[in-house]
Amino acid sequence: MPSDLKKKAVKGMLWSTIERFSTQGINFLFTIILARLLSPSDYGTIAMITIFFAICQTFIDSGFANALIRKIDRTEADKSTAFYFNIFVGLICYLIIFISAPFIATFYNQPILTPVTRILGINLILQSFCIIQQAELTSKINFKTQAKISLIGVIISGLLGLCMAYNGFGVWSLVTQALSSSLIRTLLLWILVRWRPTQKFSKESFRNLFSYGSKLLISGLLDTTYNNIYPLVIGKFYTPAQLGIYSRALHFGQFPSETFTRILQRVSFPALSTIQNEADRLKNNYIKFLKLSSFLVFPTMMLLAALAKPLVLFLLTDKWSEAIPLLQILCFSLMWYPVHAINLNLLQVKGRSDLFLRLEIIKKCIGIAILVITLPRGIRAMCYGMVVSAYISLIINTYYTGKLISIGFLKQMQFLFPIFLNSIIMGLIAWGLTHIISSNLLQLIICGIAGIIYYAASNKLIKSSELDELVSIVRNK
């Protein structure tokens, strides 16, 4: 990686790391406090409607953001066209959500969902106004500004939600937190990013962006619907409290996995897009991103699985104890999230959104079949099904990577298996130590430190290139 691109990518990754860990960390802290004040059914109520908002948000973006980031010769007409289209779709989506709210409430037999859905739907309009500003910052690998915006938004919205929860507003605390976060983020993006639409809507730009973005839209809809179908099904066939338990377990598991992955994904996509036509550089840097993300995520997820019991009991109290086995199972699925994401990133970098769509269709068909099989057997069985689905998806996602840059499933596993094995050993060490320590807090501290020391020492002993790369990044800031 030439010095200019490497310097820009490393700087972007560091600021992306600061943004993700500061904002997600603070948000995670607020979530812990809110979970102690609120009930599982409050979280279950919000989780019931997540799928509807996620689908709408996918329509609002329509793949245009990634299309703009990837397009090296993007023009003002492209940006303005995407901007107007996003707002139009945002308004249409809100209208649909507003009208559909009573039917959603009837579907779940939860009357409170009507006002909750209508008020939370305002988020769709707010978010449609700032997608292009976000894409502008990402295309320039400018995560410093995004870090400032995210940090301010999460602190203010978290404090508002916390005040309402403390005063007994229940589920409305979560609605206020989400709505205020979007409002603050939109306002700050408009203030700090100087871009404004200067061109009229261009049919030519729309066709150009849509030819690439439409396939990502369909892929995104499939992925979003599938990822949120579990809360939909659990909310329909189980109680709000059981859905709340599942959603907290998933949230705890997604926090480290998605945080690490999105840091590298947000940097890798624009960085690799700039060298999309240079085969050797693309291949070498792709491997670096893949190995570094796994080096961070694999041990984190195994440590989380090992310490799930003391973590949940200490942070959330025993009213959330049913989330412990679900979290442990989900860790073995979510640990592969960075590998999935970076493989799919490559297809977008190469402009093969058609292959991206094809893979999504195949994976989702398999995933739905697994869901149908596991649904009658309970939520824990459904989580085991997610693990099986993740490993099948791993084989499928790496198929076209092998075709495009000759790094298929077997080669990727050759790179990743030593990291995977070492992470498993670290997790077993931490888990074994929990059985000889009684205090939840001491288990978290002693077993966590022991696991980290083992992982760092073992990688130092075998002279891990990923450890050297990580140390180099930190030292060079």
C-alpha positions as CSV (number, residue, x, y, z in Angstrom):
1,M,0.0,0.0,0.0
2,P,1.8,3.2,-1.1
3,S,2.5,5.7,1.7
4,D,-0.2,8.3,0.7
5,L,-3.0,5.7,0.6
6,K,-1.7,3.9,3.6
7,K,-1.5,7.1,5.6
8,K,-5.0,8.1,4.6
9,A,-6.4,4.7,5.4
10,V,-4.6,4.4,8.7
11,K,-5.7,7.9,9.8
12,G,-9.3,7.0,8.7
13,M,-9.2,3.8,10.6
14,L,-8.0,5.4,13.8
15,W,-10.7,8.1,13.6
16,S,-13.3,5.5,12.7
17,T,-12.1,3.5,15.7
18,I,-12.4,6.5,18.0
19,E,-15.9,7.2,16.6
20,R,-17.2,3.7,16.9
21,F,-15.7,2.9,20.3
22,S,-16.5,6.3,21.9
23,T,-20.1,6.5,20.6
24,Q,-20.9,2.8,20.8
25,G,-19.2,2.6,24.2
26,I,-21.1,5.5,25.6
27,N,-24.3,4.2,24.0
28,F,-23.6,0.8,25.5
29,L,-23.2,2.4,28.9
30,F,-26.6,4.1,28.5
31,T,-28.1,0.9,27.4
32,I,-26.8,-0.9,30.5
33,I,-28.3,1.8,32.8
34,L,-31.6,1.8,30.8
35,A,-31.9,-2.0,30.9
36,R,-31.7,-1.8,34.7
37,L,-34.5,0.8,34.8
38,L,-36.7,-0.7,32.1
39,S,-38.2,-4.1,31.6
40,P,-37.5,-6.7,28.9
41,S,-41.0,-6.1,27.5
42,D,-40.1,-2.4,26.9
43,Y,-37.2,-3.5,24.7
44,G,-39.4,-6.1,23.1
45,T,-42.0,-3.5,22.1
46,I,-39.3,-1.5,20.2
47,A,-37.8,-4.7,18.7
48,M,-41.2,-5.7,17.2
49,I,-41.2,-2.7,14.8
50,T,-37.5,-2.7,14.0
51,I,-38.0,-4.7,10.8
52,F,-40.4,-2.1,9.3
53,F,-38.0,0.8,10.0
54,A,-35.0,-1.1,8.8
55,I,-36.7,-1.9,5.5
56,C,-37.7,1.7,5.0
57,Q,-34.2,2.9,5.7
58,T,-32.9,0.5,3.1
59,F,-35.3,2.1,0.5
60,I,-34.2,5.6,1.5
61,D,-30.6,4.8,0.8
62,S,-31.4,2.7,-2.2
63,G,-27.7,1.9,-2.6
64,F,-27.0,5.4,-3.8
65,A,-24.6,6.2,-1.0
66,N,-22.3,3.3,-1.9
67,A,-22.7,4.2,-5.6
68,L,-21.5,7.7,-4.9
69,I,-18.6,6.6,-2.8
70,R,-17.4,4.1,-5.4
71,K,-17.8,6.5,-8.3
72,I,-14.5,8.2,-8.8
73,D,-15.9,10.8,-11.2
74,R,-19.0,11.7,-9.2
75,T,-20.5,15.1,-10.1
76,E,-22.7,17.6,-8.3
77,A,-25.5,16.4,-10.5
78,D,-25.0,12.9,-9.1
79,K,-25.1,14.2,-5.5
80,S,-28.1,16.4,-5.9
81,T,-30.0,13.8,-7.7
82,A,-29.4,11.2,-4.9
83,F,-30.3,13.9,-2.3
84,Y,-33.7,14.7,-3.9
85,F,-34.5,11.0,-4.4
86,N,-33.6,10.1,-0.8
87,I,-35.9,12.8,0.6
88,F,-38.8,11.8,-1.7
89,V,-38.5,8.1,-0.7
90,G,-38.2,9.1,3.0
91,L,-41.5,11.0,2.9
92,I,-43.2,8.1,1.1
93,C,-41.9,5.6,3.6
94,Y,-43.1,7.7,6.6
95,L,-46.6,8.0,5.0
96,I,-46.7,4.2,4.6
97,I,-45.5,3.7,8.2
98,F,-48.1,6.2,9.5
99,I,-51.0,4.5,7.7
100,S,-49.7,1.0,8.6
101,A,-49.2,1.7,12.3
102,P,-52.7,0.4,13.5
103,F,-52.3,-2.8,11.4
104,I,-48.8,-3.4,12.9
105,A,-50.3,-3.0,16.4
106,T,-53.1,-5.5,15.5
107,F,-50.6,-8.0,14.1
108,Y,-48.8,-8.1,17.4
109,N,-51.9,-7.5,19.5
110,Q,-50.1,-4.6,21.1
111,P,-52.1,-1.3,20.9
112,I,-49.3,0.9,22.1
113,L,-47.4,0.2,18.9
114,T,-49.7,2.6,17.0
115,P,-48.4,5.8,18.6
116,V,-44.9,4.4,19.1
117,T,-44.6,3.5,15.4
118,R,-45.9,6.9,14.1
119,I,-43.7,9.0,16.3
120,L,-40.6,6.9,15.8
121,G,-41.2,7.0,12.1
122,I,-40.2,10.7,12.0
123,N,-36.6,9.2,12.1
124,L,-37.1,8.2,8.5
125,I,-37.6,11.8,7.3
126,L,-34.6,13.1,9.4
127,Q,-32.2,10.4,8.2
128,S,-33.1,11.0,4.5
129,F,-31.8,14.6,4.8
130,C,-28.2,13.6,5.7
131,I,-27.3,10.6,3.6
132,I,-25.3,12.6,1.0
133,Q,-23.4,14.5,3.7
134,Q,-22.5,11.2,5.3
135,A,-21.3,9.8,1.9
136,E,-19.2,13.0,1.4
137,L,-17.3,12.4,4.6
138,T,-16.9,8.7,4.0
139,S,-15.6,9.1,0.4
140,K,-12.9,11.4,1.8
141,I,-12.2,8.9,4.6
142,N,-13.0,11.8,7.0
143,F,-14.1,10.0,10.1
144,K,-12.8,12.8,12.5
145,T,-15.9,14.9,11.8
146,Q,-18.1,11.9,12.0
147,A,-16.6,11.1,15.4
148,K,-17.5,14.5,16.7
149,I,-21.1,14.4,15.4
150,S,-21.7,10.9,16.7
151,L,-20.3,11.6,20.1
152,I,-22.4,14.7,20.7
153,G,-25.5,12.9,19.4
154,V,-25.2,9.8,21.6
155,I,-24.4,11.8,24.8
156,I,-27.4,14.2,24.5
157,S,-29.9,11.5,23.3
158,G,-28.7,9.1,26.0
159,L,-29.2,11.6,28.8
160,L,-32.7,12.4,27.5
161,G,-33.6,8.7,27.4
162,L,-32.1,8.1,30.8
163,C,-34.1,11.0,32.4
164,M,-37.3,9.8,30.9
165,A,-36.7,6.2,32.1
166,Y,-35.8,7.3,35.6
167,N,-39.2,9.2,35.7
168,G,-41.1,6.1,34.7
169,F,-41.9,6.8,31.0
170,G,-41.0,3.2,30.0
171,V,-40.9,2.5,26.3
172,W,-41.2,6.2,25.5
173,S,-37.7,6.6,26.9
174,L,-36.3,4.5,24.1
175,V,-38.4,6.4,21.5
176,T,-37.1,9.7,22.7
177,Q,-33.5,8.5,22.7
178,A,-33.7,7.3,19.1
179,L,-35.6,10.3,17.8
180,S,-33.3,12.9,19.4
181,S,-30.2,11.0,18.2
182,S,-31.3,11.3,14.6
183,L,-32.3,15.0,14.9
184,I,-29.0,16.0,16.4
185,R,-27.0,14.0,13.9
186,T,-28.9,15.5,11.0
187,L,-28.5,19.1,12.3
188,L,-24.7,18.6,12.9
189,L,-24.1,17.1,9.5
190,W,-25.8,20.1,7.8
191,I,-23.8,22.5,10.0
192,L,-20.4,20.9,9.6
193,V,-20.6,19.5,6.1
194,R,-20.7,22.4,3.6
195,W,-22.3,20.5,0.8
196,R,-25.6,21.8,-0.5
197,P,-27.6,20.6,-3.5
198,T,-26.8,22.9,-6.4
199,Q,-28.1,21.0,-9.4
200,K,-31.6,19.9,-10.5
201,F,-32.7,16.3,-10.5
202,S,-30.9,14.6,-13.4
203,K,-32.4,11.6,-15.1
204,E,-29.0,10.6,-16.5
205,S,-27.4,10.7,-13.1
206,F,-30.3,8.8,-11.7
207,R,-30.0,6.0,-14.3
208,N,-26.3,5.8,-13.7
209,L,-26.6,5.6,-9.9
210,F,-29.6,3.3,-10.0
211,S,-28.0,0.8,-12.4
212,Y,-25.4,0.1,-9.7
213,G,-27.5,1.0,-6.6
214,S,-30.6,-1.0,-7.5
215,K,-28.9,-4.3,-7.2
216,L,-27.6,-3.2,-3.8
217,L,-31.1,-2.1,-2.9
218,I,-32.6,-5.5,-3.6
219,S,-29.6,-7.1,-1.8
220,G,-30.1,-4.7,1.1
221,L,-33.8,-5.5,1.3
222,L,-33.1,-9.2,1.4
223,D,-30.4,-8.8,4.1
224,T,-32.4,-6.3,6.2
225,T,-35.6,-8.4,6.1
226,Y,-33.7,-11.6,6.9
227,N,-31.7,-10.0,9.7
228,N,-34.9,-8.6,11.3
229,I,-37.2,-11.6,10.6
230,Y,-36.2,-13.2,13.9
231,P,-37.6,-10.3,16.0
232,L,-40.7,-10.3,13.8
233,V,-41.3,-14.1,14.3
234,I,-40.3,-14.1,18.0
235,G,-42.6,-11.0,18.6
236,K,-45.5,-12.8,16.9
237,F,-45.2,-16.3,18.5
238,Y,-43.6,-15.4,21.8
239,T,-44.1,-12.7,24.5
240,P,-42.7,-9.2,24.3
241,A,-40.5,-10.1,27.4
242,Q,-39.0,-13.1,25.5
243,L,-38.3,-10.9,22.5
244,G,-36.7,-8.3,24.8
245,I,-34.4,-11.0,26.2
246,Y,-33.4,-12.1,22.7
247,S,-32.8,-8.5,21.5
248,R,-30.5,-7.7,24.5
249,A,-28.5,-10.9,23.9
250,L,-28.2,-10.0,20.2
251,H,-27.3,-6.4,21.1
252,F,-24.5,-7.5,23.4
253,G,-23.1,-9.8,20.8
254,Q,-23.4,-7.3,17.9
255,F,-21.7,-4.6,19.8
256,P,-18.1,-5.8,19.5
257,S,-18.5,-7.7,16.3
258,E,-20.2,-4.9,14.3
259,T,-18.1,-2.2,15.9
260,F,-14.8,-3.7,14.8
261,T,-16.2,-4.7,11.4
262,R,-17.7,-1.3,10.5
263,I,-14.5,0.4,11.5
264,L,-12.6,-1.6,8.9
265,Q,-15.5,-1.8,6.4
266,R,-16.0,1.9,6.3
267,V,-12.3,2.4,5.7
268,S,-11.7,-0.6,3.4
269,F,-14.5,0.3,0.9
270,P,-13.3,3.8,-0.1
271,A,-9.6,2.8,0.2
272,L,-10.0,-0.3,-2.0
273,S,-12.2,1.5,-4.4
274,T,-9.3,3.8,-5.2
275,I,-7.2,0.8,-6.4
276,Q,-10.1,-1.2,-7.8
277,N,-8.2,-1.6,-11.2
278,E,-4.8,-2.6,-9.7
279,A,-5.1,-6.3,-9.2
280,D,-2.0,-7.0,-7.1
281,R,-2.5,-4.1,-4.8
282,L,-6.2,-4.8,-4.4
283,K,-5.4,-8.5,-3.5
284,N,-2.7,-7.7,-1.0
285,N,-4.6,-5.0,0.8
286,Y,-7.8,-7.1,0.8
287,I,-5.9,-9.8,2.7
288,K,-4.6,-7.3,5.2
289,F,-8.0,-6.0,6.0
290,L,-9.4,-9.5,6.3
291,K,-6.7,-10.7,8.6
292,L,-6.6,-7.6,10.8
293,S,-10.4,-7.6,11.3
294,S,-10.4,-11.3,12.3
295,F,-7.4,-10.8,14.6
296,L,-9.5,-8.3,16.5
297,V,-13.0,-9.8,16.3
298,F,-12.4,-13.5,16.9
299,P,-10.8,-13.2,20.3
300,T,-13.2,-10.5,21.4
301,M,-16.2,-12.7,20.6
302,M,-14.7,-15.8,22.3
303,L,-13.9,-13.8,25.4
304,L,-17.5,-12.5,25.4
305,A,-18.9,-16.0,25.1
306,A,-16.6,-17.1,28.0
307,L,-17.6,-14.2,30.3
308,A,-21.3,-13.9,29.2
309,K,-22.7,-15.1,32.6
310,P,-20.8,-12.7,34.9
311,L,-21.2,-9.9,32.4
312,V,-25.0,-10.1,32.1
313,L,-25.5,-10.7,35.9
314,F,-23.2,-7.9,36.9
315,L,-24.3,-5.3,34.4
316,L,-28.0,-6.1,33.9
317,T,-28.9,-8.0,37.0
318,D,-30.5,-11.5,37.1
319,K,-33.8,-10.3,35.5
320,W,-31.9,-10.7,32.2
321,S,-30.3,-14.1,33.1
322,E,-32.2,-15.9,30.3
323,A,-30.1,-13.9,27.8
324,I,-26.9,-15.6,28.9
325,P,-27.1,-18.9,26.9
326,L,-28.5,-17.0,23.9
327,L,-25.5,-14.6,23.9
328,Q,-23.0,-17.4,24.2
329,I,-24.5,-19.2,21.2
330,L,-24.8,-16.0,19.1
331,C,-21.1,-15.2,19.6
332,F,-20.2,-18.2,17.4
333,S,-22.3,-16.8,14.7
334,L,-21.4,-13.1,15.0
335,M,-17.7,-13.7,15.1
336,W,-17.7,-14.3,11.3
337,Y,-19.4,-11.0,10.6
338,P,-16.2,-9.2,9.5
339,V,-15.3,-12.0,7.1
340,H,-18.8,-11.8,5.5
341,A,-18.7,-8.0,5.3
342,I,-15.2,-7.7,3.8
343,N,-15.9,-10.4,1.2
344,L,-19.1,-8.6,0.1
345,N,-17.2,-5.3,0.2
346,L,-14.9,-6.7,-2.5
347,L,-17.9,-7.4,-4.8
348,Q,-19.0,-3.8,-4.5
349,V,-15.5,-2.4,-5.1
350,K,-15.3,-4.5,-8.3
351,G,-18.7,-3.2,-9.3
352,R,-20.3,-6.6,-9.3
353,S,-23.5,-5.8,-7.5
354,D,-25.2,-8.5,-9.7
355,L,-23.1,-11.1,-7.9
356,F,-23.8,-9.5,-4.6
357,L,-27.5,-9.8,-5.2
358,R,-27.2,-13.4,-6.4
359,L,-25.3,-14.4,-3.2
360,E,-27.9,-12.7,-1.0
361,I,-30.8,-14.6,-2.6
362,I,-29.1,-17.9,-2.1
363,K,-28.1,-17.2,1.5
364,K,-31.5,-15.9,2.5
365,C,-33.3,-18.9,1.0
366,I,-31.1,-21.2,3.1
367,G,-31.5,-19.0,6.2
368,I,-35.3,-19.0,5.9
369,A,-35.3,-22.8,5.6
370,I,-33.2,-23.1,8.8
371,L,-35.6,-20.6,10.6
372,V,-38.6,-22.7,9.6
373,I,-37.0,-25.8,11.0
374,T,-35.9,-24.3,14.3
375,L,-38.9,-22.0,15.1
376,P,-41.0,-24.7,16.7
377,R,-38.1,-25.8,18.9
378,G,-37.7,-22.5,20.8
379,I,-35.6,-19.4,20.7
380,R,-32.4,-21.2,21.8
381,A,-32.8,-23.6,18.8
382,M,-33.3,-20.6,16.5
383,C,-29.9,-19.2,17.8
384,Y,-28.2,-22.5,17.0
385,G,-29.7,-22.2,13.5
386,M,-28.1,-18.8,13.1
387,V,-24.7,-20.3,13.8
388,V,-25.3,-23.0,11.1
389,S,-26.5,-20.3,8.7
390,A,-23.4,-18.2,9.4
391,Y,-21.0,-21.1,8.5
392,I,-22.9,-21.9,5.3
393,S,-22.9,-18.2,4.3
394,L,-19.2,-18.1,4.9
395,I,-18.7,-20.7,2.2
396,I,-21.1,-19.0,-0.2
397,N,-19.6,-15.5,0.4
398,T,-16.1,-16.6,-0.4
399,Y,-17.0,-18.3,-3.7
400,Y,-16.9,-15.2,-5.9
401,T,-14.0,-13.7,-4.1
402,G,-12.1,-16.8,-5.3
403,K,-13.3,-16.1,-8.8
404,L,-12.4,-12.4,-8.8
405,I,-9.0,-12.3,-7.0
406,S,-8.2,-16.0,-6.5
407,I,-8.7,-15.9,-2.7
408,G,-11.5,-18.3,-2.1
409,F,-12.8,-20.2,0.9
410,L,-9.8,-22.5,1.4
411,K,-7.2,-19.8,1.1
412,Q,-9.1,-17.5,3.4
413,M,-9.4,-20.3,6.0
414,Q,-5.7,-20.9,5.6
415,F,-5.1,-17.3,6.7
416,L,-7.8,-17.3,9.4
417,F,-7.7,-20.7,11.0
418,P,-4.6,-20.0,13.2
419,I,-6.3,-16.8,14.5
420,F,-9.6,-18.8,15.0
421,L,-7.8,-21.6,16.9
422,N,-5.8,-19.3,19.1
423,S,-9.0,-17.4,20.0
424,I,-10.8,-20.6,21.0
425,I,-7.9,-21.5,23.3
426,M,-8.1,-18.0,24.8
427,G,-11.8,-18.4,25.4
428,L,-11.4,-21.8,27.0
429,I,-8.8,-20.4,29.4
430,A,-11.0,-17.5,30.5
431,W,-14.1,-19.8,30.8
432,G,-12.2,-22.3,32.9
433,L,-11.0,-19.7,35.3
434,T,-14.6,-18.5,35.9
435,H,-15.3,-21.9,37.6
436,I,-12.7,-21.2,40.4
437,I,-13.8,-17.5,41.1
438,S,-17.1,-16.8,42.7
439,S,-17.6,-13.0,42.3
440,N,-19.0,-11.8,39.0
441,L,-16.9,-8.7,39.1
442,L,-13.7,-10.6,39.8
443,Q,-14.5,-13.1,37.1
444,L,-14.8,-10.2,34.6
445,I,-11.6,-8.6,35.7
446,I,-9.3,-11.6,36.4
447,C,-10.5,-13.9,33.6
448,G,-10.7,-11.1,31.1
449,I,-7.1,-10.0,31.8
450,A,-5.9,-13.5,31.8
451,G,-7.4,-14.1,28.4
452,I,-6.0,-10.9,26.9
453,I,-2.5,-11.6,28.3
454,Y,-2.6,-15.1,26.8
455,Y,-3.7,-13.8,23.4
456,A,-1.1,-11.0,23.3
457,A,1.7,-13.3,24.6
458,S,0.9,-16.1,22.2
459,N,0.9,-13.8,19.2
460,K,4.1,-12.2,20.3
461,L,5.7,-15.6,20.6
462,I,4.7,-16.7,17.1
463,K,5.6,-13.3,15.7
464,S,2.1,-12.5,14.4
465,S,2.2,-10.1,11.5
466,E,-1.3,-8.8,12.5
467,L,0.0,-7.9,16.0
468,D,3.0,-6.1,14.4
469,E,0.6,-4.2,12.1
470,L,-1.7,-3.2,14.9
471,V,1.2,-2.0,17.1
472,S,2.6,-0.1,14.1
473,I,-0.7,1.6,13.5
474,V,-1.0,2.7,17.2
475,R,2.6,3.9,17.4
476,N,2.3,6.0,14.3
477,K,-1.1,7.3,15.3
